[in-house]
């Protein structure tokens, strides 16, 4: 159950990152509220996962999901570059997160 909470936390983190861009573009209260909800839910699920998982593993996986997911969403939603180097390094981050899961 802790790993499911951690994955949900990472997805909420990705949502929060997208909302940062939305707040920057539109500057309205709805965007700010969605940003707060996204990151708030992310922290709640991360805290839940950390009841069982070691802090170092949980934080590394959460950060990896958020960072790589944010980069992937940026490529598809905002036209950011999709070059091979970027994709390789995103895959490395995700590979490290999966590796931490395998050894935990």
ZIMOWO-V662690 format. One record per backbone hydrogen bond with DSSP energy under -1.0 kcal/mol. NH is the residue of the N-H (numbers start at 1). CO is the residue of the C=O. Records with the same first field share a line. If there is no record, write none. Layout:
NH: CO + CO
This chain:
5: 1
6: 2
7: 3
8: 4
9: 5
10: 6
11: 7
12: 8
13: 9
14: 10
15: 11
16: 12
17: 13
18: 14
19: 15
20: 16
21: 17
22: 18
23: 19
24: 20
25: 21
26: 22
27: 23
32: 28
33: 29
34: 30
35: 31
36: 32
37: 33
38: 34
39: 35
40: 36
41: 37
42: 38
43: 39
44: 40
45: 41
46: 42
47: 43
48: 44
49: 45
50: 46
51: 48
52: 49
53: 49
58: 54
59: 55
60: 56
61: 57
62: 58
63: 59
64: 60
65: 61
66: 62
67: 63
68: 64
69: 65
70: 66
71: 67
72: 68
73: 69
74: 70
75: 71
76: 72
77: 73
78: 74
80: 74
87: 83
88: 84
89: 85
90: 86
91: 87
92: 88
93: 89
94: 90
95: 91
96: 92
97: 93
98: 94
99: 95
100: 96
101: 97
102: 98
103: 99
